[in-house]
Amino acid sequence: MKGPIDLFCKRPETAIARNKKEKLKQTNIREACDKEATARVHQYIARFWYQAGLSLIWSN
């Protein structure tokens, strides 16, 4: 069963096959995540902050 985070990450089999073709190295989190999906999530968060009228400036 896949969870919601699986939509943002590539399949491990694809990454393993790609690494075997290239030199063997461990993929980091930035290589494994889908860049377009990450950009969409950032956009949704920014829209939420804007629509909620939250301030980005914190004062002491």
PDB file with one MODEL, atoms N, CA, C and O in Angstrom:
MODEL        1
ATOM      1  N   MET A   1       0.840  -1.180   0.000  1.00  0.00           N
ATOM      2  CA  MET A   1       0.000   0.000   0.000  1.00  0.00           C
ATOM      3  C   MET A   1       0.887   1.245   0.000  1.00  0.00           C
ATOM      4  O   MET A   1       1.832   1.354   0.781  1.00  0.00           O
ATOM      5  N   LYS A   2       0.563   2.167  -0.882  1.00  0.00           N
ATOM      6  CA  LYS A   2       1.347   3.392  -0.976  1.00  0.00           C
ATOM      7  C   LYS A   2       0.678   4.498  -0.188  1.00  0.00           C
ATOM      8  O   LYS A   2      -0.548   4.572  -0.105  1.00  0.00           O
ATOM      9  N   GLY A   3       1.490   5.345   0.379  1.00  0.00           N
ATOM     10  CA  GLY A   3       1.003   6.485   1.124  1.00  0.00           C
ATOM     11  C   GLY A   3       1.144   7.757   0.312  1.00  0.00           C
ATOM     12  O   GLY A   3       1.640   7.705  -0.814  1.00  0.00           O
ATOM     13  N   PRO A   4       0.724   8.899   0.842  1.00  0.00           N
ATOM     14  CA  PRO A   4       0.771  10.148   0.094  1.00  0.00           C
ATOM     15  C   PRO A   4       2.190  10.617  -0.225  1.00  0.00           C
ATOM     16  O   PRO A   4       2.402  11.286  -1.237  1.00  0.00           O
ATOM     17  N   ILE A   5       3.153  10.281   0.611  1.00  0.00           N
ATOM     18  CA  ILE A   5       4.527  10.718   0.343  1.00  0.00           C
ATOM     19  C   ILE A   5       5.118   9.991  -0.867  1.00  0.00           C
ATOM     20  O   ILE A   5       6.040  10.496  -1.507  1.00  0.00           O
ATOM     21  N   ASP A   6       4.589   8.807  -1.180  1.00  0.00           N
ATOM     22  CA  ASP A   6       5.082   8.043  -2.319  1.00  0.00           C
ATOM     23  C   ASP A   6       4.833   8.755  -3.639  1.00  0.00           C
ATOM     24  O   ASP A   6       5.522   8.483  -4.623  1.00  0.00           O
ATOM     25  N   LEU A   7       3.864   9.660  -3.682  1.00  0.00           N
ATOM     26  CA  LEU A   7       3.590  10.406  -4.904  1.00  0.00           C
ATOM     27  C   LEU A   7       4.720  11.370  -5.243  1.00  0.00           C
ATOM     28  O   LEU A   7       4.875  11.768  -6.398  1.00  0.00           O
ATOM     29  N   PHE A   8       5.511  11.746  -4.239  1.00  0.00           N
ATOM     30  CA  PHE A   8       6.553  12.737  -4.448  1.00  0.00           C
ATOM     31  C   PHE A   8       7.934  12.120  -4.687  1.00  0.00           C
ATOM     32  O   PHE A   8       8.878  12.841  -5.010  1.00  0.00           O
ATOM     33  N   CYS A   9       8.063  10.816  -4.535  1.00  0.00           N
ATOM     34  CA  CYS A   9       9.355  10.161  -4.681  1.00  0.00           C
ATOM     35  C   CYS A   9       9.329   9.169  -5.836  1.00  0.00           C
ATOM     36  O   CYS A   9       8.302   8.559  -6.133  1.00  0.00           O
ATOM     37  N   LYS A  10      10.457   9.026  -6.465  1.00  0.00           N
ATOM     38  CA  LYS A  10      10.578   8.075  -7.564  1.00  0.00           C
ATOM     39  C   LYS A  10      10.647   6.657  -7.017  1.00  0.00           C
ATOM     40  O   LYS A  10      10.965   6.441  -5.848  1.00  0.00           O
ATOM     41  N   ARG A  11      10.348   5.711  -7.867  1.00  0.00           N
ATOM     42  CA  ARG A  11      10.400   4.308  -7.453  1.00  0.00           C
ATOM     43  C   ARG A  11      11.845   3.906  -7.195  1.00  0.00           C
ATOM     44  O   ARG A  11      12.730   4.272  -7.968  1.00  0.00           O
ATOM     45  N   PRO A  12      12.103   3.156  -6.118  1.00  0.00           N
ATOM     46  CA  PRO A  12      13.472   2.750  -5.796  1.00  0.00           C
ATOM     47  C   PRO A  12      14.090   1.874  -6.879  1.00  0.00           C
ATOM     48  O   PRO A  12      15.298   1.936  -7.111  1.00  0.00           O
ATOM     49  N   GLU A  13      13.267   1.053  -7.548  1.00  0.00           N
ATOM     50  CA  GLU A  13      13.814   0.187  -8.602  1.00  0.00           C
ATOM     51  C   GLU A  13      14.413   1.021  -9.731  1.00  0.00           C
ATOM     52  O   GLU A  13      15.448   0.662 -10.293  1.00  0.00           O
ATOM     53  N   THR A  14      13.765   2.123 -10.058  1.00  0.00           N
ATOM     54  CA  THR A  14      14.280   3.000 -11.111  1.00  0.00           C
ATOM     55  C   THR A  14      15.611   3.614 -10.700  1.00  0.00           C
ATOM     56  O   THR A  14      16.547   3.676 -11.497  1.00  0.00           O
ATOM     57  N   ALA A  15      15.688   4.059  -9.473  1.00  0.00           N
ATOM     58  CA  ALA A  15      16.932   4.666  -8.989  1.00  0.00           C
ATOM     59  C   ALA A  15      18.060   3.639  -8.935  1.00  0.00           C
ATOM     60  O   ALA A  15      19.200   3.953  -9.275  1.00  0.00           O
ATOM     61  N   ILE A  16      17.751   2.421  -8.511  1.00  0.00           N
ATOM     62  CA  ILE A  16      18.770   1.370  -8.436  1.00  0.00           C
ATOM     63  C   ILE A  16      19.281   1.028  -9.825  1.00  0.00           C
ATOM     64  O   ILE A  16      20.489   0.909 -10.028  1.00  0.00           O
ATOM     65  N   ALA A  17      18.365   0.866 -10.795  1.00  0.00           N
ATOM     66  CA  ALA A  17      18.776   0.546 -12.165  1.00  0.00           C
ATOM     67  C   ALA A  17      19.632   1.666 -12.761  1.00  0.00           C
ATOM     68  O   ALA A  17      20.613   1.404 -13.458  1.00  0.00           O
ATOM     69  N   ARG A  18      19.256   2.905 -12.483  1.00  0.00           N
ATOM     70  CA  ARG A  18      20.031   4.040 -13.002  1.00  0.00           C
ATOM     71  C   ARG A  18      21.426   4.062 -12.404  1.00  0.00           C
ATOM     72  O   ARG A  18      22.400   4.336 -13.105  1.00  0.00           O
ATOM     73  N   ASN A  19      21.530   3.772 -11.096  1.00  0.00           N
ATOM     74  CA  ASN A  19      22.831   3.769 -10.439  1.00  0.00           C
ATOM     75  C   ASN A  19      23.716   2.635 -10.933  1.00  0.00           C
ATOM     76  O   ASN A  19      24.937   2.783 -10.986  1.00  0.00           O
ATOM     77  N   LYS A  20      23.118   1.510 -11.294  1.00  0.00           N
ATOM     78  CA  LYS A  20      23.915   0.402 -11.813  1.00  0.00           C
ATOM     79  C   LYS A  20      24.499   0.750 -13.171  1.00  0.00           C
ATOM     80  O   LYS A  20      25.618   0.349 -13.489  1.00  0.00           O
ATOM     81  N   LYS A  21      23.749   1.491 -13.972  1.00  0.00           N
ATOM     82  CA  LYS A  21      24.253   1.907 -15.277  1.00  0.00           C
ATOM     83  C   LYS A  21      25.370   2.932 -15.113  1.00  0.00           C
ATOM     84  O   LYS A  21      26.376   2.895 -15.822  1.00  0.00           O
ATOM     85  N   GLU A  22      25.179   3.825 -14.188  1.00  0.00           N
ATOM     86  CA  GLU A  22      26.204   4.826 -13.907  1.00  0.00           C
ATOM     87  C   GLU A  22      27.148   4.233 -12.863  1.00  0.00           C
ATOM     88  O   GLU A  22      27.178   3.017 -12.670  1.00  0.00           O
ATOM     89  N   LYS A  23      27.894   5.062 -12.213  1.00  0.00           N
ATOM     90  CA  LYS A  23      28.714   4.546 -11.129  1.00  0.00           C
ATOM     91  C   LYS A  23      27.847   4.384  -9.879  1.00  0.00           C
ATOM     92  O   LYS A  23      26.872   5.111  -9.692  1.00  0.00           O
ATOM     93  N   LEU A  24      28.202   3.452  -9.051  1.00  0.00           N
ATOM     94  CA  LEU A  24      27.405   3.166  -7.869  1.00  0.00           C
ATOM     95  C   LEU A  24      27.579   4.267  -6.838  1.00  0.00           C
ATOM     96  O   LEU A  24      28.693   4.556  -6.402  1.00  0.00           O
ATOM     97  N   LYS A  25      26.477   4.871  -6.456  1.00  0.00           N
ATOM     98  CA  LYS A  25      26.483   5.871  -5.402  1.00  0.00           C
ATOM     99  C   LYS A  25      25.088   5.894  -4.780  1.00  0.00           C
ATOM    100  O   LYS A  25      24.101   5.534  -5.421  1.00  0.00           O
ATOM    101  N   GLN A  26      25.030   6.311  -3.560  1.00  0.00           N
ATOM    102  CA  GLN A  26      23.760   6.375  -2.858  1.00  0.00           C
ATOM    103  C   GLN A  26      23.026   7.646  -3.262  1.00  0.00           C
ATOM    104  O   GLN A  26      23.609   8.730  -3.268  1.00  0.00           O
ATOM    105  N   THR A  27      21.742   7.510  -3.600  1.00  0.00           N
ATOM    106  CA  THR A  27      20.979   8.703  -3.959  1.00  0.00           C
ATOM    107  C   THR A  27      20.616   9.471  -2.701  1.00  0.00           C
ATOM    108  O   THR A  27      20.289   8.891  -1.666  1.00  0.00           O
ATOM    109  N   ASN A  28      20.683  10.777  -2.817  1.00  0.00           N
ATOM    110  CA  ASN A  28      20.280  11.602  -1.688  1.00  0.00           C
ATOM    111  C   ASN A  28      18.818  12.006  -1.867  1.00  0.00           C
ATOM    112  O   ASN A  28      18.211  11.719  -2.899  1.00  0.00           O
ATOM    113  N   ILE A  29      18.275  12.652  -0.891  1.00  0.00           N
ATOM    114  CA  ILE A  29      16.852  12.980  -0.897  1.00  0.00           C
ATOM    115  C   ILE A  29      16.496  13.933  -2.030  1.00  0.00           C
ATOM    116  O   ILE A  29      15.393  13.852  -2.569  1.00  0.00           O
ATOM    117  N   ARG A  30      17.392  14.824  -2.400  1.00  0.00           N
ATOM    118  CA  ARG A  30      17.099  15.773  -3.475  1.00  0.00           C
ATOM    119  C   ARG A  30      17.033  15.085  -4.840  1.00  0.00           C
ATOM    120  O   ARG A  30      16.272  15.518  -5.706  1.00  0.00           O
ATOM    121  N   GLU A  31      17.801  14.038  -5.046  1.00  0.00           N
ATOM    122  CA  GLU A  31      17.759  13.312  -6.310  1.00  0.00           C
ATOM    123  C   GLU A  31      16.534  12.408  -6.383  1.00  0.00           C
ATOM    124  O   GLU A  31      16.019  12.159  -7.473  1.00  0.00           O
ATOM    125  N   ALA A  32      16.064  11.916  -5.252  1.00  0.00           N
ATOM    126  CA  ALA A  32      14.970  10.958  -5.230  1.00  0.00           C
ATOM    127  C   ALA A  32      13.602  11.626  -5.367  1.00  0.00           C
ATOM    128  O   ALA A  32      12.657  10.987  -5.831  1.00  0.00           O
ATOM    129  N   CYS A  33      13.477  12.873  -4.982  1.00  0.00           N
ATOM    130  CA  CYS A  33      12.174  13.534  -4.999  1.00  0.00           C
ATOM    131  C   CYS A  33      11.886  14.159  -6.356  1.00  0.00           C
ATOM    132  O   CYS A  33      12.784  14.623  -7.059  1.00  0.00           O
ATOM    133  N   ASP A  34      10.609  14.155  -6.695  1.00  0.00           N
ATOM    134  CA  ASP A  34      10.146  14.754  -7.938  1.00  0.00           C
ATOM    135  C   ASP A  34      10.147  16.272  -7.780  1.00  0.00           C
ATOM    136  O   ASP A  34       9.467  16.804  -6.901  1.00  0.00           O
ATOM    137  N   LYS A  35      10.886  16.956  -8.604  1.00  0.00           N
ATOM    138  CA  LYS A  35      11.057  18.399  -8.464  1.00  0.00           C
ATOM    139  C   LYS A  35       9.757  19.160  -8.756  1.00  0.00           C
ATOM    140  O   LYS A  35       9.471  20.164  -8.103  1.00  0.00           O
ATOM    141  N   GLU A  36       8.975  18.693  -9.723  1.00  0.00           N
ATOM    142  CA  GLU A  36       7.712  19.362 -10.038  1.00  0.00           C
ATOM    143  C   GLU A  36       6.723  19.216  -8.889  1.00  0.00           C
ATOM    144  O   GLU A  36       6.033  20.175  -8.541  1.00  0.00           O
ATOM    145  N   ALA A  37       6.646  18.036  -8.302  1.00  0.00           N
ATOM    146  CA  ALA A  37       5.735  17.813  -7.184  1.00  0.00           C
ATOM    147  C   ALA A  37       6.151  18.648  -5.981  1.00  0.00           C
ATOM    148  O   ALA A  37       5.298  19.189  -5.277  1.00  0.00           O
ATOM    149  N   THR A  38       7.438  18.756  -5.742  1.00  0.00           N
ATOM    150  CA  THR A  38       7.939  19.570  -4.638  1.00  0.00           C
ATOM    151  C   THR A  38       7.590  21.041  -4.866  1.00  0.00           C
ATOM    152  O   THR A  38       7.208  21.738  -3.926  1.00  0.00           O
ATOM    153  N   ALA A  39       7.717  21.511  -6.088  1.00  0.00           N
ATOM    154  CA  ALA A  39       7.379  22.899  -6.403  1.00  0.00           C
ATOM    155  C   ALA A  39       5.886  23.143  -6.187  1.00  0.00           C
ATOM    156  O   ALA A  39       5.501  24.207  -5.702  1.00  0.00           O
ATOM    157  N   ARG A  40       5.036  22.168  -6.541  1.00  0.00           N
ATOM    158  CA  ARG A  40       3.598  22.300  -6.314  1.00  0.00           C
ATOM    159  C   ARG A  40       3.284  22.401  -4.822  1.00  0.00           C
ATOM    160  O   ARG A  40       2.459  23.216  -4.411  1.00  0.00           O
ATOM    161  N   VAL A  41       3.937  21.579  -4.022  1.00  0.00           N
ATOM    162  CA  VAL A  41       3.715  21.622  -2.573  1.00  0.00           C
ATOM    163  C   VAL A  41       4.122  22.980  -2.020  1.00  0.00           C
ATOM    164  O   VAL A  41       3.407  23.549  -1.195  1.00  0.00           O
ATOM    165  N   HIS A  42       5.249  23.503  -2.459  1.00  0.00           N
ATOM    166  CA  HIS A  42       5.691  24.825  -2.002  1.00  0.00           C
ATOM    167  C   HIS A  42       4.682  25.896  -2.408  1.00  0.00           C
ATOM    168  O   HIS A  42       4.418  26.828  -1.648  1.00  0.00           O
ATOM    169  N   GLN A  43       4.118  25.761  -3.609  1.00  0.00           N
ATOM    170  CA  GLN A  43       3.134  26.722  -4.080  1.00  0.00           C
ATOM    171  C   GLN A  43       1.857  26.646  -3.244  1.00  0.00           C
ATOM    172  O   GLN A  43       1.280  27.681  -2.908  1.00  0.00           O
ATOM    173  N   TYR A  44       1.409  25.440  -2.904  1.00  0.00           N
ATOM    174  CA  TYR A  44       0.217  25.281  -2.065  1.00  0.00           C
ATOM    175  C   TYR A  44       0.439  25.906  -0.689  1.00  0.00           C
ATOM    176  O   TYR A  44      -0.454  26.562  -0.153  1.00  0.00           O
ATOM    177  N   ILE A  45       1.611  25.706  -0.125  1.00  0.00           N
ATOM    178  CA  ILE A  45       1.918  26.280   1.188  1.00  0.00           C
ATOM    179  C   ILE A  45       1.927  27.803   1.108  1.00  0.00           C
ATOM    180  O   ILE A  45       1.385  28.475   1.985  1.00  0.00           O
ATOM    181  N   ALA A  46       2.533  28.341   0.071  1.00  0.00           N
ATOM    182  CA  ALA A  46       2.591  29.799  -0.094  1.00  0.00           C
ATOM    183  C   ALA A  46       1.188  30.376  -0.266  1.00  0.00           C
ATOM    184  O   ALA A  46       0.880  31.423   0.304  1.00  0.00           O
ATOM    185  N   ARG A  47       0.331  29.705  -1.047  1.00  0.00           N
ATOM    186  CA  ARG A  47      -1.049  30.181  -1.223  1.00  0.00           C
ATOM    187  C   ARG A  47      -1.813  30.154   0.096  1.00  0.00           C
ATOM    188  O   ARG A  47      -2.579  31.070   0.394  1.00  0.00           O
ATOM    189  N   PHE A  48      -1.603  29.103   0.885  1.00  0.00           N
ATOM    190  CA  PHE A  48      -2.270  29.016   2.187  1.00  0.00           C
ATOM    191  C   PHE A  48      -1.875  30.199   3.063  1.00  0.00           C
ATOM    192  O   PHE A  48      -2.736  30.845   3.660  1.00  0.00           O
ATOM    193  N   TRP A  49      -0.584  30.483   3.144  1.00  0.00           N
ATOM    194  CA  TRP A  49      -0.097  31.593   3.980  1.00  0.00           C
ATOM    195  C   TRP A  49      -0.686  32.916   3.478  1.00  0.00           C
ATOM    196  O   TRP A  49      -1.084  33.764   4.277  1.00  0.00           O
ATOM    197  N   TYR A  50      -0.740  33.086   2.154  1.00  0.00           N
ATOM    198  CA  TYR A  50      -1.259  34.334   1.582  1.00  0.00           C
ATOM    199  C   TYR A  50      -2.750  34.468   1.866  1.00  0.00           C
ATOM    200  O   TYR A  50      -3.199  35.526   2.307  1.00  0.00           O
ATOM    201  N   GLN A  51      -3.526  33.408   1.618  1.00  0.00           N
ATOM    202  CA  GLN A  51      -4.974  33.464   1.811  1.00  0.00           C
ATOM    203  C   GLN A  51      -5.350  33.597   3.282  1.00  0.00           C
ATOM    204  O   GLN A  51      -6.357  34.223   3.612  1.00  0.00           O
ATOM    205  N   ALA A  52      -4.551  33.017   4.158  1.00  0.00           N
ATOM    206  CA  ALA A  52      -4.822  33.104   5.591  1.00  0.00           C
ATOM    207  C   ALA A  52      -4.376  34.450   6.161  1.00  0.00           C
ATOM    208  O   ALA A  52      -4.717  34.786   7.295  1.00  0.00           O
ATOM    209  N   GLY A  53      -3.621  35.213   5.389  1.00  0.00           N
ATOM    210  CA  GLY A  53      -3.153  36.521   5.840  1.00  0.00           C
ATOM    211  C   GLY A  53      -2.096  36.440   6.910  1.00  0.00           C
ATOM    212  O   GLY A  53      -1.978  37.345   7.736  1.00  0.00           O
ATOM    213  N   LEU A  54      -1.315  35.359   6.911  1.00  0.00           N
ATOM    214  CA  LEU A  54      -0.281  35.181   7.917  1.00  0.00           C
ATOM    215  C   LEU A  54       0.921  36.051   7.586  1.00  0.00           C
ATOM    216  O   LEU A  54       1.304  36.184   6.423  1.00  0.00           O
ATOM    217  N   SER A  55       1.496  36.624   8.591  1.00  0.00           N
ATOM    218  CA  SER A  55       2.663  37.487   8.419  1.00  0.00           C
ATOM    219  C   SER A  55       3.922  36.629   8.344  1.00  0.00           C
ATOM    220  O   SER A  55       4.067  35.660   9.090  1.00  0.00           O
ATOM    221  N   LEU A  56       4.810  36.982   7.460  1.00  0.00           N
ATOM    222  CA  LEU A  56       6.082  36.269   7.347  1.00  0.00           C
ATOM    223  C   LEU A  56       7.156  36.925   8.204  1.00  0.00           C
ATOM    224  O   LEU A  56       8.281  36.429   8.270  1.00  0.00           O
ATOM    225  N   ILE A  57       6.827  38.024   8.856  1.00  0.00           N
ATOM    226  CA  ILE A  57       7.789  38.745   9.685  1.00  0.00           C
ATOM    227  C   ILE A  57       7.435  38.487  11.139  1.00  0.00           C
ATOM    228  O   ILE A  57       6.324  38.776  11.583  1.00  0.00           O
ATOM    229  N   TRP A  58       8.386  37.944  11.867  1.00  0.00           N
ATOM    230  CA  TRP A  58       8.179  37.711  13.290  1.00  0.00           C
ATOM    231  C   TRP A  58       8.940  38.781  14.060  1.00  0.00           C
ATOM    232  O   TRP A  58      10.097  39.077  13.760  1.00  0.00           O
ATOM    233  N   SER A  59       8.288  39.346  15.039  1.00  0.00           N
ATOM    234  CA  SER A  59       8.969  40.357  15.867  1.00  0.00           C
ATOM    235  C   SER A  59       8.976  39.887  17.309  1.00  0.00           C
ATOM    236  O   SER A  59       8.092  39.144  17.738  1.00  0.00           O
ATOM    237  N   ASN A  60       9.962  40.317  18.037  1.00  0.00           N
ATOM    238  CA  ASN A  60      10.084  39.935  19.448  1.00  0.00           C
ATOM    239  C   ASN A  60       9.395  40.920  20.336  1.00  0.00           C
ATOM    240  O   ASN A  60       9.396  40.758  21.556  1.00  0.00           O
TER     241      ASN A  60
ENDMDL
END
